[in-house]
Amino acid sequence: MIKRYLARHFAGSPLGPLQKHMEAMGACADQLYPFMEAAIAGQWKRAGELRQAIIRQEHAGDELKRDIRLNLRSPLFLPLARVDLLDLLTAQDEIANTIRDLSGHVLGRELSFPETLGVDLLRFVERTLETTRQAQRSVSELHELLEAGFSAQRRDIVRDMIKEVDRLEQESDRMEIEARHSLYREEKSLDPVDVMFMYKVIDQIGDVADCAQHVGSRLQLLLAR
């Protein structure tokens, strides 16, 4: 009974588009590893192509974001506060925005990363992307929550998934420190301006994981209300 009731009232809700928006953020994030791999190898044409793919996914996410905001103005019946959904949308959106800016800094200066730093950066990026993927899986559970009538059991499943996002983000923090140490050991032999941008890129890779954690935090608040 509850499933039919929710399905009938949520047919036009923004929950599905919200999940699609997070999928677009995930597709954007998936371009980061091959982009950094190409940049570290000095394959700038390939890096440019991958940056264009990042921008396309970011724009696709922006279109979904506009549609969701417009739909939230209509008198929909929702078990979730509009402000919470908008906060979740904003947190998701920051993933692609950060990756867009990061890739622009790398490509704009054609940053030539030292070999040892490149190895640490790719490990760091991979762990960061594991964090975004886990955040995406957490958001994908919104549909199951709806189907289950937001049951306590399903909420617990999502909370456990959010805890995993936090754990992965903490591992990403540790790898960020390692990447900074690698750069510090090499910085005297590098162009000072490039070094400044390299530190910025390391920060931004960490910011991607932070954005994924913010998505989990918004979900957690959403479930608690």
Phi and psi in degrees as a GROMACS rama.xvg file:
@    title "Ramachandran Plot"
@    xaxis  label "Phi"
@    yaxis  label "Psi"
@TYPE xy
-63.7884  -36.1213  ILE-2
-64.9247  -43.4124  LYS-3
-65.077  -39.0727  ARG-4
-62.8149  -47.9335  TYR-5
-66.6448  -43.3457  LEU-6
-59.996  -39.1978  ALA-7
-66.9299  -40.9065  ARG-8
-84.2541  -17.0349  HIS-9
-106.267  9.79148  PHE-10
-55.8115  -35.7593  ALA-11
-108.328  20.4042  GLY-12
-77.4598  164.394  SER-13
-84.382  3.93704  PRO-14
-63.6266  -44.0188  LEU-15
-62.1958  -50.7483  GLY-16
-59.7209  -31.9314  PRO-17
-64.0745  -39.9685  LEU-18
-67.6072  -39.8016  GLN-19
-63.6021  -37.2432  LYS-20
-61.5324  -43.2458  HIS-21
-66.5937  -33.01  MET-22
-63.3624  -39.6326  GLU-23
-64.6725  -37.9846  ALA-24
-64.6955  -39.3708  MET-25
-65.8313  -39.9284  GLY-26
-64.5453  -35.9097  ALA-27
-66.1456  -45.6634  CYS-28
-62.5902  -34.7502  ALA-29
-63.6375  -19.0471  ASP-30
-81.2512  -12.2437  GLN-31
-68.5199  -42.5557  LEU-32
-63.1581  -53.3106  TYR-33
-62.0037  -31.0286  PRO-34
-63.3554  -49.5407  PHE-35
-65.9805  -36.1423  MET-36
-60.9178  -44.6804  GLU-37
-65.7739  -41.5571  ALA-38
-64.02  -44.6637  ALA-39
-63.2708  -32.9143  ILE-40
-82.6881  -3.05816  ALA-41
73.5679  21.0212  GLY-42
-90.745  78.2287  GLN-43
-73.3232  -29.9147  TRP-44
-64.0146  -45.7972  LYS-45
-63.1603  -41.8401  ARG-46
-61.5725  -39.0562  ALA-47
-63.8845  -40.4708  GLY-48
-63.658  -41.0213  GLU-49
-69.8859  -33.9931  LEU-50
-64.542  -37.9102  ARG-51
-62.4909  -37.788  GLN-52
-64.66  -39.2438  ALA-53
-60.4579  -45.467  ILE-54
-65.0421  -39.6871  ILE-55
-61.7722  -43.1746  ARG-56
-67.8883  -36.7031  GLN-57
-65.1732  -39.374  GLU-58
-67.6891  -39.0999  HIS-59
-61.1398  -40.2221  ALA-60
-64.5286  -38.1577  GLY-61
-63.3827  -38.6558  ASP-62
-64.5616  -43.279  GLU-63
-63.5174  -39.3455  LEU-64
-60.8808  -43.7325  LYS-65
-62.9163  -42.7278  ARG-66
-62.4859  -42.4333  ASP-67
-63.5237  -43.3305  ILE-68
-63.5365  -37.7542  ARG-69
-66.4271  -41.7455  LEU-70
-65.727  -32.3625  ASN-71
-70.5237  -12.7868  LEU-72
-78.0962  -21.9678  ARG-73
-78.3438  157.899  SER-74
-77.7347  67.7502  PRO-75
-83.06  145.734  LEU-76
-85.6913  119.096  PHE-77
-133.229  143.288  LEU-78
-82.7369  1.5291  PRO-79
-124.443  142.483  LEU-80
-67.4162  139.365  ALA-81
-57.9897  -40.0575  ARG-82
-62.5147  -35.221  VAL-83
-68.3774  -39.4257  ASP-84
-66.0895  -39.8479  LEU-85
-66.7942  -37.9993  LEU-86
-64.7804  -40.0023  ASP-87
-64.6317  -42.1127  LEU-88
-60.1935  -44.085  LEU-89
-63.4058  -42.0318  THR-90
-62.4859  -42.197  ALA-91
-62.0977  -43.7042  GLN-92
-61.3967  -31.8366  ASP-93
-65.7221  -22.4481  GLU-94
-61.0187  -52.9548  ILE-95
-68.413  -37.8851  ALA-96
-59.9894  -42.0762  ASN-97
-67.1785  -42.348  THR-98
-66.1338  -38.3991  ILE-99
-59.6728  -47.481  ARG-100
-66.6219  -42.664  ASP-101
-58.5125  -49.979  LEU-102
-65.0264  -31.6471  SER-103
-65.707  -40.3624  GLY-104
-65.3293  -43.6049  HIS-105
-65.2618  -48.9686  VAL-106
-72.3383  -38.5503  LEU-107
-59.4825  -36.1826  GLY-108
-104.511  -1.24088  ARG-109
45.6482  58.8152  GLU-110
-62.1765  127.099  LEU-111
-100.726  97.9889  SER-112
-78.4242  138.31  PHE-113
-59.0141  152.237  PRO-114
-58.2397  -46.3502  GLU-115
-64.6682  -38.9354  THR-116
-66.5337  -38.799  LEU-117
-58.5801  -40.5712  GLY-118
-62.4697  -47.5388  VAL-119
-65.4163  -37.2335  ASP-120
-63.1947  -43.0394  LEU-121
-66.3799  -37.7242  LEU-122
-64.3247  -40.9633  ARG-123
-63.2268  -46.0873  PHE-124
-61.2599  -43.1872  VAL-125
-61.6405  -42.169  GLU-126
-68.3375  -36.8319  ARG-127
-60.351  -42.2981  THR-128
-69.846  -30.1723  LEU-129
-62.3063  -35.5619  GLU-130
-66.4422  -44.2036  THR-131
-67.3272  -36.8044  THR-132
-64.7376  -39.473  ARG-133
-67.3694  -37.9516  GLN-134
-62.5548  -40.1023  ALA-135
-63.3747  -41.7977  GLN-136
-62.4814  -36.3236  ARG-137
-64.5978  -44.5786  SER-138
-65.6741  -33.8449  VAL-139
-64.0117  -18.0004  SER-140
-76.4992  -7.59289  GLU-141
-56.184  -38.9915  LEU-142
-64.1412  -44.6105  HIS-143
-64.5816  -37.2574  GLU-144
-59.7743  -42.9835  LEU-145
-62.3732  -48.5752  LEU-146
-62.0517  -32.534  GLU-147
-89.0654  6.4101  ALA-148
66.2173  30.8203  GLY-149
55.2155  46.7667  PHE-150
-68.4163  157.266  SER-151
-62.2565  -37.2886  ALA-152
-63.14  -45.4276  GLN-153
-68.3633  -36.7378  ARG-154
-60.3878  -40.7313  ARG-155
-63.5864  -37.9193  ASP-156
-61.1541  -45.5969  ILE-157
-66.1101  -39.1251  VAL-158
-61.6921  -39.2944  ARG-159
-64.483  -37.5319  ASP-160
-66.2699  -36.6645  MET-161
-67.9627  -36.8249  ILE-162
-60.5108  -37.0175  LYS-163
-67.313  -35.5908  GLU-164
-58.4312  -45.8148  VAL-165
-61.2495  -42.3638  ASP-166
-63.1775  -44.5737  ARG-167
-65.3147  -37.0947  LEU-168
-64.9518  -37.1901  GLU-169
-65.8161  -37.9549  GLN-170
-66.1605  -36.7083  GLU-171
-62.4222  -39.8092  SER-172
-59.0689  -41.8881  ASP-173
-64.012  -42.2943  ARG-174
-69.0971  -29.3106  MET-175
-63.2768  -41.2408  GLU-176
-62.6077  -42.3181  ILE-177
-62.5155  -41.2914  GLU-178
-64.673  -38.9088  ALA-179
-63.9266  -40.3918  ARG-180
-64.8789  -39.565  HIS-181
-61.5142  -42.4845  SER-182
-67.4753  -40.0505  LEU-183
-58.3298  -39.5257  TYR-184
-67.4321  -22.7932  ARG-185
-105.592  -12.5964  GLU-186
-63.1387  -27.8213  GLU-187
-67.4713  -21.5097  LYS-188
-96.4023  4.68874  SER-189
-113.652  161.893  LEU-190
-62.4071  128.228  ASP-191
-58.1389  -37.752  PRO-192
-68.735  -40.4303  VAL-193
-61.0165  -39.8534  ASP-194
-59.7969  -42.9955  VAL-195
-58.0311  -45.2503  MET-196
-69.5912  -33.5298  PHE-197
-63.7828  -42.863  MET-198
-61.793  -38.847  TYR-199
-62.3675  -42.5086  LYS-200
-63.8583  -41.6647  VAL-201
-59.718  -44.2036  ILE-202
-58.0456  -43.6587  ASP-203
-70.1968  -34.6229  GLN-204
-61.3211  -43.3342  ILE-205
-63.0465  -35.3636  GLY-206
-63.1499  -33.1181  ASP-207
-61.0456  -44.8008  VAL-208
-64.7214  -38.2697  ALA-209
-61.7611  -40.3837  ASP-210
-61.7366  -41.8112  CYS-211
-62.7167  -40.0797  ALA-212
-65.5349  -36.3044  GLN-213
-63.6621  -35.9801  HIS-214
-60.4303  -46.1062  VAL-215
-61.4428  -40.1111  GLY-216
-64.0202  -41.46  SER-217
-65.5441  -38.7819  ARG-218
-61.9026  -41.6632  LEU-219
-63.29  -43.4288  GLN-220
-63.7184  -39.6226  LEU-221
-61.3655  -39.5415  LEU-222
-73.0976  -26.9592  LEU-223
-78.6949  -14.4166  ALA-224
